[in-house]
Amino acid sequence: MDNKYSRQFPFIPGRNLSRSYKKNCFRILIMLIVGFLFSDSLYSQCNTGEFLHKCSVNLKEYNYIQSFEARIGKMEKSEYYYVFSKGSEYVIIVCEEGQSKGNITISLYDRERNLIATTYKEDGNSYSELKFICSATGLYFIKIKFTSSKSKCGMCILGVDK
C-alpha cells in the first residue's frame, strides 16, 4: 500500500507509522490537553461564590436580587442589565478579591445609555457601593470595569430596599 498518497497522508489505514512519529503525535496531544486545562484554571481561581457569601452581609437592610461577576482576562469590562421599578431604592455593592480594594468601578446607565451614577471618584478611587432611587421603571445597564490590574476577580451584588 505504498503509493503516492500514503507518503502525503500518514494516517492511511494499514500503514505502519514510525515509533518516533507516534511519540511526537502523542506529545502534541498531551500538550494540547494540558494547555486546555491550564488556560481555564487561571479564571477558575476566581471563586465568586465566596464573594457572594462574604459580601452579602453588606446588604444590611436591602434584599438580595442578583449578583454580577467580573474577571480580568476573560473580560476587563462587563455589562449586565436589569429592570428597575419606579420608586424603589437599589444598592449595588462592589466585592473584590484580596487586599487590593477600589479597583472596580460600577456605572449605572439608563436605556438610552445615559450615565446615571457611578462609583468612580475623580481622584481615581472608587466607592464600595452605589445607592440609587429609581425615578422611572425600565431597563438599566450595569457596567463593571477594572480600573487597575491589581484586582483580578470581583463581583457586584444588587439589592433592593425592603
C-alpha positions in Angstrom: 0.0 0.0 0.0 2.9 2.3 -0.6 1.6 4.7 -3.2 2.0 8.4 -3.8 -0.9 9.2 -1.4 0.4 7.2 1.5 3.5 9.3 1.6 1.5 12.5 1.8 -1.1 11.3 4.3 0.4 9.4 7.2 -2.9 8.2 8.7 -4.0 5.9 5.9 -5.2 2.6 7.5 -2.8 -0.2 7.3 0.3 2.0 7.0 2.9 1.4 9.7 3.9 4.6 11.3 7.4 5.0 12.9 7.7 4.9 16.6 9.1 8.4 16.8 6.2 9.8 14.8 3.7 8.2 17.1 5.6 9.6 20.2 5.5 13.1 18.6 1.8 12.9 17.9 1.2 11.7 21.5 3.3 14.6 22.9 1.4 17.1 20.9 -1.9 15.6 22.1 -0.8 15.8 25.7 0.4 19.4 25.3 -3.0 20.4 23.8 -4.9 18.8 26.6 -2.6 20.4 29.3 -3.0 23.8 27.5 -6.7 23.5 27.6 -6.8 22.6 31.2 -4.4 25.4 32.4 -5.9 28.1 30.2 -9.2 27.9 32.1 -7.6 27.3 35.5 -6.4 31.0 35.6 -10.0 32.0 35.6 -11.3 29.2 37.8 -9.3 30.6 40.8 -11.8 33.4 41.0 -14.3 32.0 43.4 -17.2 34.4 43.3 -19.3 32.1 45.5 -17.0 33.1 48.4 -17.6 36.8 47.5 -21.3 36.3 47.5 -21.2 34.7 50.9 -18.9 37.3 52.4 -20.3 40.5 50.8 -24.0 39.7 51.1 -23.8 40.8 54.7 -23.0 44.3 53.5 -26.5 44.5 52.0 -27.8 45.2 55.6 -31.4 46.3 55.2 -31.6 45.6 51.5 -32.9 42.3 49.9 -30.6 40.4 47.6 -31.7 40.5 44.0 -28.8 39.3 41.8 -25.0 39.2 41.6 -22.8 40.0 38.6 -19.4 38.6 38.1 -16.2 40.2 36.7 -12.9 38.6 36.0 -9.9 40.3 34.4 -8.5 38.4 31.4 -11.8 37.0 30.2 -13.3 40.4 30.3 -11.9 43.7 31.5 -15.3 45.4 31.1 -18.6 43.6 31.8 -22.1 44.8 31.1 -25.3 43.4 32.6 -28.9 44.7 32.6 -31.8 44.7 35.0 -35.3 46.1 35.0 -35.7 48.6 37.9 -39.0 49.7 39.3 -40.0 53.3 39.9 -39.9 54.4 43.5 -37.7 51.6 44.6 -34.3 52.2 46.2 -31.5 50.0 45.0 -27.9 49.4 46.1 -25.0 47.9 44.2 -22.2 46.6 46.4 -18.7 46.1 45.0 -16.8 43.0 46.2 -13.1 42.5 45.2 -10.5 39.8 45.6 -7.8 40.1 48.2 -6.5 43.3 49.8 -6.5 45.5 46.7 -9.7 47.4 47.1 -11.0 50.3 44.9 -10.0 48.8 41.6 -13.5 48.0 40.3 -15.8 50.7 39.0 -19.5 50.3 38.7 -21.5 52.5 36.4 -25.3 52.6 36.0 -26.9 53.7 32.7 -30.5 54.2 31.6 -31.9 52.5 28.5 -30.6 55.3 26.2 -27.1 54.7 27.7 -27.0 57.9 29.7 -24.8 57.7 32.7 -26.9 57.9 35.9 -24.5 57.1 38.7 -21.0 55.7 39.2 -18.7 54.5 42.0 -15.8 56.3 40.3 -14.3 59.3 42.2 -12.3 62.0 40.4 -9.2 61.2 42.5 -9.0 57.8 40.8 -10.5 55.7 43.6 -13.9 54.1 43.8 -16.7 53.9 46.3 -17.6 50.4 47.5 -21.3 50.8 47.0 -23.8 52.8 44.8 -27.3 53.7 46.0 -30.0 54.7 43.5 -33.6 55.7 43.8 -35.3 54.7 40.6 -37.4 57.5 39.0 -38.7 55.5 36.0 -39.4 51.9 35.6 -37.3 50.4 32.8 -34.2 48.6 31.6 -31.0 49.8 33.2 -27.4 48.8 32.3 -24.8 48.0 34.9 -21.1 48.2 33.7 -18.3 46.7 35.7 -14.8 47.8 34.9 -11.4 47.1 36.4 -9.5 50.4 36.9 -6.3 48.6 37.8 -4.7 45.2 37.1 -4.1 44.7 40.9 -7.5 43.1 41.1 -8.2 40.0 39.0 -11.6 38.9 40.3 -14.7 40.5 41.7 -18.4 40.9 41.6 -21.2 43.3 42.5 -24.4 42.5 44.3 -27.6 44.2 43.5 -30.1 44.7 46.3 -33.5 46.5 46.8 -34.9 48.3 49.8 -37.2 46.2 51.9 
